[in-house]
Amino acid sequence: MKDFRKLTVWEKSHHLTLEIYQATQKFPADEKYGLISQIRRSCASIPTNIAEGCGRGSDADLRRFLHIAMGSASELEYQLLLSRELNFIEITDYQRLHNQTTEVKRMLASFIKKLKAES
């Protein structure tokens, strides 16, 4: 069992989630149960799955949850693009959040590769 709080990828995805919550507060109120809910869920799913994987008994389980986190990061990537094209988010906020999402995805891919090589 690993302590997820010690993983840089968890820390970065947690901070990204906090920033997503702040950014989506500016979205139109009628998106509360639509895009706001989806974007927050997909983003929060990233650190959540990292944490859950760390609580499992094996590296194979951790790897599986990292793949799920990667899928959530890809969902977030699209939802950010959609938010930008709907003018719900400023271009500077979009670029910052998109860059952070890309960084988290790279870190997840690297972690998955490392775990695969160790098995």
Buried (B, 14 or more C-beta within 10 A) or exposed (E): EBEBEEBEBBBBBBEBBEBBBEBBEEBEEEBEEEBBEBBBBBBBBBBBBBBBBBBBEEBEBBBBBBBBBBBBBEBBBEBBEBBBEEEBBEEEBBEBBBEBBEBBBEBBBEBBEEBEEEE
